[in-house]
Amino acid sequence: MKLKLLQVALQEYGDNRGKYIGKMEYEGSRGNVELLLDDKISKALLGFIGPVISKFSHEACLQLENNLRQSLTELEAGPVIENGETV
């Protein structure tokens, strides 16, 4: 089976208002399976995913910072001249 969807959302109305409710959808050879995840499981997922998102977001930000520094370095170096023409 392949995971098609993993979703956690804060419910805004109904019996679960103010709670996080999750949903998982799988696709397999016999069809699709959908599971609803209660508030306890959904909170556990958010607790696990938070640090993972932070880690990879931090790595992406460091790469962006590095790219910006490199752009400034290239800008300060001035235009590149090849065969007598500015590139």
C-alpha distances in whole Angstrom, upper triangle without the diagonal:
4,7,9,12,14,17,20,23,27,28,31,32,32,31,29,31,32,28,25,22,19,16,12,10,6,5,4,7,9,9,9,9,12,13,17,18,22,24,24,21,21,24,23,20,23,25,23,22,26,27,24,25,28,28,27,29,32,31,31,34,36,35,36,39,40,39,42,44,44,45,48,49,49,50,53,54,55,54,53,56,56,58,61,58,56,52
4,6,9,11,15,18,21,25,26,29,31,31,31,28,30,30,27,24,21,17,14,11,9,5,5,6,10,12,11,9,10,12,13,17,18,21,24,24,20,20,23,22,19,21,23,21,20,23,24,21,22,26,25,23,26,29,28,27,31,32,31,32,36,36,36,38,41,40,41,44,45,45,47,50,50,51,51,50,53,52,55,57,55,52,49
4,6,8,11,14,18,21,23,26,27,27,27,25,27,26,23,20,17,14,11,7,6,5,6,9,13,14,12,10,10,10,11,14,15,18,20,21,17,16,20,18,15,18,20,18,16,20,21,19,19,23,23,21,23,26,26,25,28,30,29,30,34,34,34,36,39,39,40,42,44,44,45,48,49,50,50,49,52,52,55,57,54,52,48
4,7,10,14,16,20,21,24,26,26,27,24,26,26,23,20,17,13,10,8,5,5,6,10,13,15,12,9,10,10,12,14,15,19,21,22,18,17,20,20,17,18,21,19,17,21,23,20,19,23,24,22,23,26,26,25,28,30,29,30,33,34,34,36,38,39,39,42,43,43,44,47,48,49,48,48,51,51,54,56,53,50,47
4,6,10,13,16,18,21,22,23,23,21,22,22,19,16,14,10,7,5,5,7,9,13,17,17,14,11,11,9,10,11,12,16,17,19,16,14,17,17,14,15,18,17,15,18,20,18,17,21,22,20,21,25,25,24,26,29,29,29,32,33,33,35,38,38,38,41,43,43,44,47,48,49,48,48,51,51,55,56,53,51,47
4,7,10,14,16,19,21,21,22,18,20,19,17,13,11,7,6,5,7,9,12,16,19,20,17,14,12,10,10,10,10,13,14,15,12,10,13,13,10,11,15,14,12,15,17,15,15,18,20,18,19,23,23,23,25,28,28,28,31,32,32,34,37,37,38,40,42,42,43,46,47,49,48,49,52,52,55,57,54,51,48
4,7,10,12,15,17,18,19,16,16,16,14,10,8,5,5,7,9,12,15,19,22,22,20,16,14,11,11,10,9,12,12,14,12,9,12,13,10,10,14,14,12,14,17,16,15,18,20,19,19,23,24,23,25,28,28,28,31,33,33,34,37,38,38,40,42,43,43,46,48,49,49,49,52,53,56,57,54,51,48
4,7,9,13,15,16,16,13,14,13,10,6,6,4,6,9,12,15,19,22,26,25,23,19,17,14,12,10,8,10,9,11,10,6,9,11,8,8,12,12,11,12,16,16,14,17,20,19,19,22,24,23,25,28,29,29,31,33,33,34,37,38,38,40,43,43,44,46,48,49,50,50,54,55,58,59,56,53,50
4,6,9,12,13,14,11,11,10,8,5,6,6,9,12,15,18,21,25,28,28,25,21,19,16,14,11,10,11,10,13,12,8,10,13,11,10,14,15,14,14,18,18,16,19,22,21,21,24,26,25,26,29,30,29,32,34,34,35,38,39,39,41,43,44,45,47,49,50,50,51,55,56,59,60,57,54,50
4,6,9,11,12,9,8,6,6,4,6,9,12,15,18,22,25,28,32,31,28,24,22,18,17,13,12,11,9,13,13,10,10,14,13,11,14,17,15,15,19,20,18,20,23,24,22,25,28,27,27,31,32,31,33,36,36,36,39,41,41,42,45,46,46,48,51,52,52,53,57,58,61,62,59,56,52
4,6,8,9,6,5,6,6,6,7,10,12,16,18,22,25,28,32,31,28,24,22,18,16,13,12,11,10,14,14,12,13,16,16,15,17,20,19,19,23,24,22,24,27,27,26,29,31,31,31,34,35,35,37,40,40,40,43,44,44,46,48,49,49,52,54,55,55,56,60,61,64,65,62,58,55
4,7,10,8,5,6,8,10,11,13,16,19,22,25,28,32,35,34,31,27,25,21,20,16,16,15,13,17,18,15,16,20,19,18,20,23,22,22,25,26,24,26,29,29,28,31,33,32,32,36,37,36,38,41,41,41,44,45,45,46,49,50,50,52,55,55,56,57,60,62,65,65,62,59,56
4,7,7,5,8,10,11,12,15,17,20,22,26,29,32,35,34,31,27,25,21,20,17,17,15,14,18,19,17,18,21,21,20,23,26,25,25,28,29,28,29,33,33,31,34,37,36,36,40,41,40,41,44,44,44,47,49,49,50,53,54,53,56,58,59,59,61,64,65,68,69,65,62,59
4,5,5,9,10,12,12,15,17,20,22,26,29,32,35,33,30,26,24,20,19,15,16,14,14,17,19,17,18,22,22,21,24,26,26,26,30,31,30,32,35,35,34,37,39,38,39,42,43,42,44,47,47,47,50,52,52,53,56,57,57,59,61,62,62,64,67,68,71,72,68,65,62
4,6,9,9,12,11,15,16,20,22,26,29,31,34,33,30,27,24,20,18,15,14,12,12,15,17,16,17,20,21,21,23,25,25,26,30,30,30,32,35,35,34,37,39,39,40,43,44,43,45,48,48,49,51,53,53,54,57,58,58,60,63,64,64,65,69,70,73,74,70,67,64
4,6,5,8,8,11,14,17,20,24,27,30,33,31,29,25,22,19,16,12,12,9,8,12,14,12,13,17,17,17,19,22,22,22,26,27,26,28,31,31,31,33,36,35,36,39,40,40,42,44,45,45,48,50,49,51,54,55,55,57,59,60,61,62,65,66,70,70,67,64,61
4,6,8,10,13,16,20,22,26,29,32,35,34,31,27,25,21,19,15,15,12,11,14,16,14,14,18,18,17,20,22,22,22,26,27,26,27,30,31,30,32,35,34,35,38,39,39,40,43,44,44,46,48,48,49,52,53,53,55,58,59,59,60,64,65,69,69,66,63,60
4,7,9,13,16,20,23,26,30,33,36,35,32,29,26,22,20,16,15,12,10,13,15,12,12,16,17,15,17,20,20,19,23,24,23,24,28,28,27,30,32,32,32,35,37,36,37,41,41,41,44,46,46,47,49,51,51,53,55,56,57,58,62,63,67,67,64,61,58
4,6,10,13,17,20,23,27,30,33,32,30,26,23,19,17,13,11,9,6,9,11,9,9,13,13,12,14,17,17,17,21,22,21,23,26,27,26,28,31,31,31,34,36,35,37,40,40,41,43,45,45,47,49,50,51,53,55,56,57,58,61,63,66,67,64,60,57
4,7,10,13,17,20,24,27,30,30,27,23,20,17,14,11,9,7,5,8,9,6,7,10,10,9,12,14,14,14,18,19,18,20,23,23,23,26,28,28,29,31,33,33,34,37,37,38,41,42,43,44,47,48,48,50,52,53,54,55,59,60,63,64,61,58,55
4,7,10,14,17,21,23,27,26,23,20,17,13,11,7,6,5,5,9,8,6,8,11,10,11,14,15,15,16,20,20,19,22,24,25,24,27,29,29,30,33,34,34,36,38,39,40,42,44,44,46,48,49,49,52,54,55,55,56,59,60,64,65,62,58,55
4,7,10,14,17,20,24,23,20,17,14,11,8,6,4,6,7,10,8,5,9,11,9,10,13,14,13,15,19,18,18,21,23,23,23,26,27,27,29,31,32,32,35,37,37,38,41,42,42,44,47,47,48,50,52,53,54,54,57,58,61,62,59,57,53
4,7,10,14,17,20,19,17,13,11,7,6,5,6,9,11,13,10,9,12,13,11,13,16,16,15,18,21,20,19,22,24,24,24,27,28,28,30,33,33,33,36,38,38,39,42,43,43,45,47,48,48,51,53,54,54,54,57,58,61,62,59,56,53
4,7,10,13,17,17,14,10,8,6,5,6,8,11,14,15,12,11,14,14,12,14,17,16,15,18,21,19,19,23,24,23,24,27,28,27,30,32,32,33,35,37,37,39,41,42,42,45,47,47,48,51,52,53,53,53,56,56,60,61,58,55,52
4,7,10,14,13,11,7,6,4,6,9,11,15,17,18,15,15,18,18,15,17,21,19,18,21,24,22,21,25,26,25,26,29,29,29,31,34,33,34,37,38,38,40,42,43,43,46,48,48,49,51,53,54,53,53,56,56,59,61,58,55,52
4,7,10,11,8,6,5,6,8,12,14,17,20,21,17,17,21,20,17,20,22,21,19,23,25,22,23,26,27,25,27,30,30,29,32,35,34,35,38,39,38,40,43,43,44,47,48,48,49,52,53,54,54,53,56,56,59,61,58,56,52
4,7,8,6,4,6,9,12,15,17,21,24,25,21,21,24,24,21,23,26,24,23,26,28,25,25,29,29,27,29,32,32,31,34,36,35,36,39,40,39,42,44,44,44,48,49,49,50,53,54,55,54,53,56,55,58,60,57,55,52
4,5,5,6,8,11,14,17,19,23,26,27,23,23,27,26,23,26,28,26,25,29,30,27,28,32,32,30,32,35,34,33,37,39,37,39,42,42,42,44,47,46,47,50,51,51,53,56,56,57,56,55,58,57,60,62,59,58,54
4,6,8,11,14,17,21,23,27,30,30,27,27,30,29,27,30,32,30,29,32,34,31,31,35,35,33,35,38,37,37,40,42,40,41,45,45,44,47,50,49,49,53,54,53,55,58,58,59,58,57,60,59,61,64,61,59,55
4,7,9,13,16,19,22,25,29,29,26,27,30,29,27,30,32,31,30,33,35,32,33,37,37,35,37,40,39,39,42,44,43,44,47,48,47,49,52,52,52,55,57,56,58,61,61,62,61,60,63,62,65,67,64,62,58
4,7,10,13,17,20,23,26,27,24,24,28,28,25,28,31,29,28,31,33,31,31,35,35,33,35,38,38,37,40,42,41,42,45,46,45,47,50,50,50,53,55,54,56,59,59,60,59,58,61,60,63,65,62,60,56
4,7,10,13,16,20,23,24,21,21,25,24,22,24,27,26,25,28,30,28,28,32,32,30,32,35,35,34,37,39,39,39,42,43,43,45,48,48,48,51,52,52,53,56,57,58,57,57,60,59,62,64,61,59,55
4,7,10,13,16,20,21,18,18,22,21,19,22,25,23,23,26,28,26,26,30,31,30,31,34,34,34,37,39,38,39,42,43,43,45,48,48,48,51,53,53,54,57,58,59,58,58,61,61,64,65,62,60,56
4,7,10,13,16,18,15,15,19,19,17,19,22,21,21,24,26,25,25,28,29,28,29,33,33,33,35,38,37,38,41,42,42,44,46,47,47,50,52,52,53,56,57,58,57,57,60,60,63,65,62,60,56
4,6,10,13,14,12,12,16,16,14,17,19,19,19,22,24,23,23,27,28,27,29,32,32,32,34,37,37,38,40,42,42,44,46,47,47,50,52,52,53,56,57,58,58,58,61,61,65,66,63,61,57
4,7,10,12,10,10,13,14,13,15,18,18,18,20,23,23,23,26,28,27,28,31,32,32,34,37,37,37,40,42,42,43,46,47,47,49,51,52,53,55,57,58,58,58,62,62,65,67,64,61,57
4,7,8,6,6,10,10,10,12,14,15,15,18,21,20,21,23,25,25,26,29,30,30,32,35,35,36,38,40,40,42,44,45,46,48,50,51,52,54,56,57,57,58,61,62,65,66,63,60,57
4,6,6,6,9,10,11,12,14,16,16,18,21,22,22,24,26,27,27,30,32,32,33,36,37,37,39,42,42,43,46,47,48,49,52,53,53,55,57,59,59,60,63,64,67,68,65,62,59
4,6,5,6,9,10,10,12,14,15,16,19,20,20,22,25,26,26,28,30,31,32,34,36,36,38,40,41,41,44,46,46,48,50,51,52,54,56,57,58,59,62,63,66,67,65,61,58
4,6,5,6,9,10,11,13,14,16,18,19,20,22,24,25,26,28,30,30,32,34,35,36,38,40,41,42,44,46,46,48,50,51,52,54,56,58,58,59,63,63,67,68,65,62,59
4,5,5,6,9,10,11,12,14,17,17,18,20,22,23,24,26,28,28,30,32,33,34,36,38,39,40,42,44,45,46,48,49,50,52,54,56,56,57,60,61,64,66,63,60,57
4,5,5,6,9,10,10,12,15,16,16,18,20,21,21,24,26,26,27,30,31,32,33,36,36,37,40,41,42,44,46,47,48,50,52,53,54,54,58,58,62,63,60,57,54
4,5,5,6,9,10,10,13,15,15,17,19,20,21,23,25,25,26,29,30,31,32,35,36,37,39,40,41,43,45,46,47,49,51,52,53,54,58,59,62,63,60,57,54
4,5,5,6,9,10,12,13,14,16,18,19,20,22,24,25,26,28,30,31,32,34,35,37,38,40,41,43,44,46,47,49,50,52,53,54,57,58,62,63,60,57,54
4,5,5,6,8,11,11,12,14,16,17,18,20,21,22,24,26,27,28,30,32,33,34,36,37,38,40,42,43,44,46,48,50,50,51,54,55,59,60,57,54,51
4,5,5,6,9,10,10,12,14,15,16,18,20,20,22,24,25,26,28,30,31,32,34,35,36,38,40,41,42,44,46,47,48,49,53,54,57,58,55,52,49
4,6,6,8,9,11,12,13,15,16,17,20,21,22,24,25,26,28,30,31,32,34,36,37,38,40,42,43,44,46,48,49,50,53,54,58,59,56,53,50
4,6,6,7,9,11,12,13,15,16,18,19,21,22,24,25,27,28,30,31,33,34,36,37,39,40,42,43,45,47,48,48,52,53,56,57,55,52,49
4,6,5,6,9,10,11,12,14,16,16,18,20,21,22,24,26,27,28,30,32,33,34,36,37,39,41,42,44,45,45,49,49,53,54,52,49,45
4,5,5,6,9,10,10,12,14,15,16,18,20,21,22,24,26,27,28,30,31,33,34,36,37,39,41,42,43,44,48,49,53,53,51,48,45
4,5,5,6,9,10,10,12,14,15,16,18,20,21,23,24,25,27,29,30,31,33,35,36,37,39,41,42,43,47,48,51,52,50,47,44
4,5,5,6,8,10,11,12,14,16,17,18,20,21,23,25,26,27,29,31,32,33,35,37,38,40,41,41,45,46,49,50,48,45,42
4,5,5,6,8,10,10,12,14,15,16,18,20,21,22,24,26,27,28,30,31,33,34,36,38,39,39,43,44,47,48,46,43,40
4,6,5,6,9,10,10,12,14,15,16,18,20,21,22,24,25,27,28,30,31,33,35,36,38,38,42,43,47,48,45,42,39
4,6,5,6,9,10,11,13,14,15,17,19,20,21,23,25,26,27,29,30,32,33,36,37,37,41,42,46,46,44,41,38
4,5,5,6,9,10,11,12,14,15,17,18,20,21,23,25,26,27,29,30,32,34,35,35,38,39,43,44,42,39,36
4,5,5,6,9,10,10,12,14,15,16,18,20,21,23,24,26,27,29,30,32,33,34,37,38,42,43,40,37,34
4,5,5,6,9,10,10,12,14,15,16,18,20,21,23,24,26,27,29,31,32,33,37,38,42,42,40,37,34
4,5,5,6,9,10,11,12,14,15,17,18,20,21,23,24,26,27,29,30,31,34,35,39,40,38,35,32
4,5,5,6,9,10,11,12,14,15,16,19,20,21,23,24,26,28,28,29,32,34,37,38,36,33,30
4,5,5,6,9,10,10,12,14,15,17,18,20,21,23,24,26,27,28,32,34,37,38,35,32,29
4,5,5,6,9,10,11,12,14,15,17,18,20,21,23,25,26,27,31,32,36,37,35,31,29
4,5,5,6,9,10,11,12,14,15,16,18,20,21,23,24,24,28,29,33,34,32,29,26
4,5,5,6,9,10,10,12,14,15,16,18,20,22,23,23,27,29,32,33,30,27,24
4,5,5,6,9,10,11,12,14,15,17,19,21,22,23,27,29,33,33,31,27,25
4,5,5,6,9,10,11,12,14,15,17,19,20,21,25,26,30,31,29,26,23
4,5,5,6,9,10,11,12,14,15,17,18,19,22,24,28,28,26,23,20
4,5,5,6,9,10,10,12,14,16,17,19,22,24,28,28,26,22,20
4,5,5,6,9,10,11,12,15,17,18,22,24,28,28,26,22,20
4,5,5,6,9,10,11,13,14,15,19,21,24,25,23,20,18
4,5,5,6,9,10,11,12,14,17,19,23,23,21,17,15
4,5,5,6,9,10,12,14,18,21,24,24,22,18,17
4,5,5,6,9,11,13,16,19,23,22,21,17,16
4,5,5,7,8,9,13,15,19,19,17,14,13
4,5,6,8,10,13,16,20,19,17,13,13
4,5,9,11,14,18,21,20,18,15,15
4,7,8,11,14,18,17,16,13,13
4,7,9,13,16,15,13,10,10
4,6,10,13,12,10,6,7
4,7,10,10,8,6,5
4,7,6,5,4,6
4,5,5,6,7
4,6,8,10
4,7,9
4,6
4
